[in-house]
Amino acid sequence: MKRDLKTPLPIRDGVSPSYLWLQGGPWPDMLAFLAQQFPHIEPAIWIDRMRRGEVMDDRGTRLQPDSPYRTGSRIFYYRELDAETPIPFEAHILHIDDHIVVADKPHFLPVIPAGRFLHETLLVRLKKELGFAHLTPIHRIDRETAGVVIFSHNPDSRGDYQSLFQKRAMNKLYEALAPTLAGVEFPLVYRSRMVEGTPFFRMREVAGEQNSETRIEVLERRGELTLYRLMPVTGRKHQLRVHLAALGIPIINDPFYPVAQPGKGDDMSQPLKLLARAIGFRDPLSGQARYFESGRSL
């Protein structure tokens, strides 16, 4: 199996170093390249990071502002944020063994670092707590969605678990709270063709060969609202959110579908009513039936 990329910098406070491949370009030295590559970071900040030995090449050499730009090499550095909004909700570990970690993620916590989130992510929090240098999610759920997420921490067996998702051998159960859909018989199987939409963070449905499928069941009627069980056969981005919105029953508190709402910033008072309730599969190493369920509710 493919092993993790070797890095000359250690994990720091749960954060693994980032890296860049150096492509052909006109830069005379590393500072000139970094200043153009990251225009939002002042050159003085890069100079200070280099002075601290926090920018290295793939040979483990500490890079200096006047170090030559070497096409074809890699550089390693730490991503840093000036300020990060605390997310006051905790994840819970459901299972740990020699190969995987299973966590129960709260709403609003991203799975991996991106954009304005670094330390306030499930991956970095778990690395800090467990000290697993090779921890990597083998699937993801949206920041707005709560529930079960599986991580690999053993590079030798990671591909075995990832292949279960590629083969659709993971049985995923979700729950969603949405308006009651009258005049329709359940269970219902909904299929459509989904493609990237506008803005970039949304998906949309178009005519053509279907590439997404969800089975929908009713769990509990709550007057004008219904708790649905959702079983995605495919795993398209935002698939469950798009499918329920297309049926005229958008998930409660969905800021993207059917219409993108103005950004709520740091408002965490109205979580998306979508929960990754459980994942079941046959373990690719032991053959044992595995089932992990979230302790959260909608």
N, C-alpha and C positions, 0 to 999 in steps of 0.2 A: 504494500500500500504506500501511497505517496506520503512522505513525511512533511512536517511543517518547515517552513523556510527558516534557516538558521540566521539569527540576528546577533550582531555584536553588542547590542544594548540590552540590558535586562528589563523585565517588567518593573515598572515603577508605580507604586501605589495602585496596583491593579490594572494599569494601562500598558499595553504592549506597544513597542515602538512602531511607527508608521515607516513606510519606505517608498522610494521613487526610483524607477529606472531612468537613467539619463540618456535621452535621445540626442540626436545630432542637433547642434545649435551654435549660435555665435558668441556664447558667453565666455569671457576671458578667465573668469574665476567663479568660485562657488557663491560668493556673496552677490555677485551680479545676477546669477541664475536664480537664487532664492528670492531676491528682491522682486524679480519679475514674475516668478512662479506664484508668489504669495504677496500680492501688492497690499493686502490689508495688514501685513505684519511689518513693522518698522525695521529697517536694516540693523539698527542698534540692538534689537531683540535677538536677531540671529547672531550678531557678534558676541553677545553675552552667552547665548547657548553654546556656541563653539568654544568659548573660553572655558565653560564648565565641562566640556567633553561630551556634549549631548547631541552632536551631529557627527556621524561616522560613515565611512564607506564600507563596502562588503568585505574588505580585508581587515577591518577593525581599526583602521587608521583614523585618528581624530582629525577632522577637517577644520581648516582655518579659513578666514575670509578670503585670503589670497591663494588658497589651494586651487590647482588647475581643474577645470571642468573636464572630466573623463567620460566621453561618450561610451555607452555600453555598460557602465558600472551602475551599482545601486548606492543610494545613500539612505541612511536610517536616522530618524529623529523622533522626538516626542511631540505629539499634538498637545497644545495647551489652549485653554479658554480663560479669558480674563474674569468672567463671571458666569455662573451656572445656577439656574433656578433649582432649588431643592425640591425633590418629589417626595412628599411625606407619606408614602405608602410602601409597605415592605413585601418582598417576595418570600415565599416559603419553599424550602427544599423538600421534595416528596421522596426522592430516592437518590442514592449514590452507590455505584459499584466500581469495578476496576475499569470500566469503559465509558459509562454514561452518567450524567447528572440530569435529574428531572426536576424542574422548578415550576412553581405556581406563581405566575406573574400578575401583579396588580395592574389596573388601568393606569394609563398615562406614562408608564415606565417603558422607554424604548428597549429593545432587545440588545442592540449593538450601538456603539458610538456613531453619531452622524450629526451634521449641522451644529446646533447649539447644545447638544448633549454629549457628554464624555463620561464623567464619573457617575452621573445620574442615569446609568443604564444597567440593565440586568447583567450583562456580560462582565462589566467592570466590577460591579458589586460582588458577584460570585467569585471572581478572581481574587479580590481582596479577602473574602471570607474563607475560601478554600485553599488558596495558594496554588491552584492548578495552572501552570504556565501554558498548557496546550488546550485550554478550554475554548470550545468553538460551538456555536449553535448549528445543529444539522437541519433546522428549519426555523422559520420566523413567523411571528404574528405581529400585527400592527401595534404601534404604540398605544392606540386607543383601546385595543382589545385586551382583556384579561384572560388568564388561564394557563394551560400546560404548555411548557416549552422544553424540548430535549436538547441537551448539549453532549458533545463528545469531549473527553479529555485524554483519550489514548489515540495518538496518530496511527498506530498500527491497525486498529479496528474501525477507524472512522468511516472508511469507505463502505464497510459492511452495513453500517447503520444508514448512511446516506442513500445507499442503493434501495433501501426499503421505500423511501419516498419516490425515487425515480421509477420503481416498479409499481407504485401505488399499492404497496403492501401494508401501509399504515392506515388503520381505521380511525378516522378523526371524527369526533362528535363535538358540535358546537350548540350553544343555546343563544337565542336572541329574543328580546322583547320588542314587539312591533304591533302596529294596529291589527285588529281582527280582520281577516279577509273572509267576507261572506260570500256564499254562493259557489264555493269551490270545495271539491272533495279532496281530503287528505288521506294517505300520504300523496304528495305531489312531486313529480320530478320536473325540474326546470332546466332547460338547456339554452345556450345562446353562444354567439361568437363575440368575444371580448377583445378589444384592442386598446392601446394607449390613447388617452384622451387629452383634452385641454381644459384647465392647465395641466402641466406635466404629472401632477400627483394624482390625477383622476383616471379612471378607466371608463370605457363606454362600449355599448353594444352596437354592432353593425350587422348588415346582411351578410350571409356567407356560411361556410361550413362551421358547424358548432365546435367550439373548443373548450367549453366549460359546462359542468353538470353538477347540480345540487339536488339532493333528496330532502324534502321538507315535510316534517310531521308536526302535529299539534301536541304539546305536552299539557298545557293548562290554559283555559279561558279565564281572562280577568276583565270581563266586561268589554270595554272598547279596545282593550289590549289583549294580546295572546302571547304566551311563552311558547316559542317554536324550537323544535330540535332540528338542526341542520347537519346533513352528512354530505360534505363535498366529495365528489368522485375525482375531480380535478382540483388543482391548486393555483388558479389564477389570482393575481394581485387584486385585492378587494372583492373577490368573487361573491362572497355571501352578501356583502353590502349592496353590490350592483344588482344581484338577482332579486333581493327583497324589494329594493326600490323600483325595479322594473315591474314587479307585480303590484305596485301601488301601496306597499306596506313598508316604507323605509324604517330601518332600525331606529329606535328612540335615541335621540341625541346624536345622530350621525351628522357631522359638520360638512361632509362631502357629497352625500347623495340624498335625494335626487339633484339638489342644487348645492354648489359650494357656498358655504356661509362665510362671513367675515371671520378672520382669525380671532380665536378667543384668548390668544396670548397664554398667560399663566393661570387662567381660570380652570380649576379642576373640580368644579362643583357639579358638572353634568357629564358623567362618564357615558361613553357609548355602551348601550345595553347589548353587548356581544361578549360571549364567554367561550373560550376554548375549553369545553367541559372535560374532555377525556381523549386519550390516545391509547389504542390497543394494537399489538403486533406480536408476531412470533419472533423471538430473539434469534438473530442470524448466527449467533455463535453457539448458544446452548440448545436452541430449539424450543425453549420454554415459552409459554404464552405469557405476555406481559400486558398489564393494564394500569394506567395511571390516570387519576381523576382529580380535578381541581376541588378544593374545599370552599370555593367562593360561590355566590349566588347572585341572581339578578332580581 
